[in-house]
Amino acid sequence: MQPVICFYENKKFIHSTDYQLISCSDEHDALFFLQQIEKDHAAKMKVVKINFAALEAPLSNDNRKTYVKTPKAQVFILNSYELVTQKDLENFYPEKMTSRPAYYPTVRENVFLENVQSIKEDICHGRFYQMNYTAALEAEAPERHSLLNSFVHVSDVGGDYRAYLPLGPEEAIHCLSPELFLKKSGPKVLTQPIKGTLLSGRALPELQNSRKENAELSMIVDLLRNDLNTLSCGTYNDSSRVNFHRQIMDLKYTAHTYSEVEINTSKKFSEIIAQTFPGGSISGCPKKESLKKIAEIENYHRDFYTGSIGWWKGDDFCLNIAIRSSYQKKRQLYYFTGCGIVFDSEPRREWHEFLTKCSFLNLFLEYTPIVDTLAFSDGISYLPEHIERTFLAFRDQMVQIDMYQVQNLYQKIEQELSEKIKTADTHKVRVIFNKDLTYRLEITPLEKKSDAVVLQLMAFDKFLPQFKTIERSTWDNILKNKSAEADDVLVVNTQGHVVEASIYSVFYKKGDEFFTPPISDGGIHSVYRAHHVKKSSITLDDRTFKLSERSLPTSELESVELYVANSVRGLKKASLLF
Amino acid sequence: MLTAVLIDHHDSFTYNIKAWLKSRFAVSVVDCSEVSQVKPENYDLVIISPGPKTPNDYPQSKAFLKSLPANKPVLGICLGMQMMNEIENGQVKAYYPPVHGKTSALTSDNANYNHVQVARYHSLKCEMAGAFEIIATSENIPMIVRHKNKKWLGLQFHPESFLTGKPETFLQAAVDLCSR
């Protein structure tokens, strides 16, 4: 039997290979299920998992994606178990992983930014004060990838409330949570909400002195005081207390602030869950409206993520908030993370925080050198846009870099190109950037091609790269299906919108105006496109046209004039191969 | 022990209000959707709770508040105070930037209130109707108001928050309202 592993106390883990797994199916009431367990298995040590929406009624018209589908509440009844240390686990499961999965966000940056903006608007309208917004990342598991082994060997990045749950022969949850949801010992129940994040490389006072981070945690403390106050009962008639507020929790890649709230109660596990679930820190405040917004705005079912995992024996228990978690079923892997959005949140910063919270996953990844292709004659054309794009590309791969460093790099490159290229002819230059900011130049004279570009339509249901790197396998696979008569492909996304060609952005003329599909349709960050969208105009044969962003459904292709462009070759007429 | 009925507008702080009042009031919580069934004569104090959105999103609560006799003690917190103001034809306007989970100090002629740090959760502000007397402000926003003819006390801030200093002072004000 695969082991169940769950945090316990004093850095020890519960470890069991002799257990019975009981699940609550969709049609049953999760609270009734827990009451039954309470009655039938009181004295046994149990490891329990409760999904985020376990207590919610299913929505009608639910279009959210289901990446993960596990029973809403599950309990491992342990027939026997031992308490083991991290070292013991490493001895039991010594095999370290040799390859790491490459995770990709399932939301695009611009969709994430739009959603943060929409949350902020609702905050302005008084709908809520704070909402926890999350998203999934997906990956294909490398050969012989084992969540169990990765769970055991990532102790340096895991929080104190780590758990590993085998749910089926090729299905498991791996949770590295640093957050305590509820701990009950005797009559005492306490919670330790975490809010406020400091990204690595920044100084602690920035977190300690931030009014925004302070407010974010204070709201959740008030919310959890409320939820614990609902447990006040005749025997103790207690009110919740804040034991401490805004202590620092220093994890390896982030630091956070957290607080502790406590109350005495004689209520039982199932009653406490009924009053407090899901946790305030991962829903929002006020909770009811936040939960509605989460269902409106997040494109997927959280399932176990942001629910709770922990142990339970008699009336004592300890549950985490199931964050920083992965799920594997066969070769499919998911990881989830999120951020608390308040009025003062800056959308871009939140996106950065989102990426940083999963950066430890990608730290295992090799850096893929970034490629920038540019035209040079006397100087670099579209220099500001090249600098901006390369900066974003570095940041996308979690390279800590400032804008001025990229500016300096390009100054050096321009200097080097002026020394190397002695003629006035335009040259095409490919710059390949390494992680340590060194680079390599490939210079070729630009061949002039005046013919229209022939494009072949190609449907594609996955994400295209947002930035150019030496990794071209996505495009290579698409181009394999291109017929010889076409110069390039014209990719169409799942909504039936035109996205881009392999080396060109798409533009089209309708009446007297030019349009280009928005980045949200799935295209790369293109320099030529960025330059002209910023100017809101484009010039063709000495005539200047208004340019704006607008999707191009394939149904309109016949009624528009099609163009493609990049920063090296400029704007070119395009035609479709039928 | 005094009795109070708390009309709950799903603020997620309702049970903090109950805990704050506990030493002096036995509090019954009633969901705002069931407000029409409340018999105010059974309670010493009616509390209109804070809550998301705007007073106009709760027409039943507003109608209930309007129907109360002038001598019925009412404590309106945040949304509750905004409802009181609208009933007396005062203006409730957007407050930008909103203040959530932050504190600021009260300014008041009453020494009990002056300089007390209070917790604020609001994206709306009141321009008070003439029927109210403003007892305290913060950053020029009315924070404590009293009706001149009715037994209504309005608090724009959250007395139940752990961030609010001297919560017992505001509890005493609620008790005084019932004996005034």
Chai-1 contact restraints between the chains, C-beta under 6 A:
chainA,res_idxA,chainB,res_idxB,connection_type,confidence,min_distance_angstrom,max_distance_angstrom,comment,restraint_id
A,C124,B,P98,contact,1.0,0.0,6.0,A-B,restraint_1
A,C124,B,S123,contact,1.0,0.0,6.0,A-B,restraint_2
A,G126,B,P52,contact,1.0,0.0,6.0,A-B,restraint_3
A,G126,B,K53,contact,1.0,0.0,6.0,A-B,restraint_4
A,G126,B,S123,contact,1.0,0.0,6.0,A-B,restraint_5
A,G126,B,L124,contact,1.0,0.0,6.0,A-B,restraint_6
A,R127,B,P52,contact,1.0,0.0,6.0,A-B,restraint_7
A,R127,B,K53,contact,1.0,0.0,6.0,A-B,restraint_8
A,F128,B,P52,contact,1.0,0.0,6.0,A-B,restraint_9
A,Y129,B,H100,contact,1.0,0.0,6.0,A-B,restraint_10
A,Y129,B,Y121,contact,1.0,0.0,6.0,A-B,restraint_11
A,A215,B,G101,contact,1.0,0.0,6.0,A-B,restraint_12
A,A215,B,K102,contact,1.0,0.0,6.0,A-B,restraint_13
A,S218,B,G101,contact,1.0,0.0,6.0,A-B,restraint_14
A,S218,B,L163,contact,1.0,0.0,6.0,A-B,restraint_15
A,M219,B,G101,contact,1.0,0.0,6.0,A-B,restraint_16
A,D222,B,F13,contact,1.0,0.0,6.0,A-B,restraint_17
A,D222,B,S161,contact,1.0,0.0,6.0,A-B,restraint_18
A,L223,B,S12,contact,1.0,0.0,6.0,A-B,restraint_19
A,R225,B,N16,contact,1.0,0.0,6.0,A-B,restraint_20
A,N226,B,S12,contact,1.0,0.0,6.0,A-B,restraint_21
A,N226,B,F13,contact,1.0,0.0,6.0,A-B,restraint_22
A,N226,B,Y15,contact,1.0,0.0,6.0,A-B,restraint_23
A,N226,B,N16,contact,1.0,0.0,6.0,A-B,restraint_24
A,N229,B,Y15,contact,1.0,0.0,6.0,A-B,restraint_25
A,N229,B,N16,contact,1.0,0.0,6.0,A-B,restraint_26
A,N229,B,A19,contact,1.0,0.0,6.0,A-B,restraint_27
A,T230,B,Y15,contact,1.0,0.0,6.0,A-B,restraint_28
A,S239,B,A19,contact,1.0,0.0,6.0,A-B,restraint_29
A,V242,B,F162,contact,1.0,0.0,6.0,A-B,restraint_30
A,C285,B,S12,contact,1.0,0.0,6.0,A-B,restraint_31
A,P286,B,H10,contact,1.0,0.0,6.0,A-B,restraint_32
A,P286,B,D11,contact,1.0,0.0,6.0,A-B,restraint_33
A,P286,B,S12,contact,1.0,0.0,6.0,A-B,restraint_34
A,P286,B,P52,contact,1.0,0.0,6.0,A-B,restraint_35
A,K287,B,S12,contact,1.0,0.0,6.0,A-B,restraint_36
A,K288,B,H10,contact,1.0,0.0,6.0,A-B,restraint_37
A,E289,B,P52,contact,1.0,0.0,6.0,A-B,restraint_38
A,F343,B,P98,contact,1.0,0.0,6.0,A-B,restraint_39
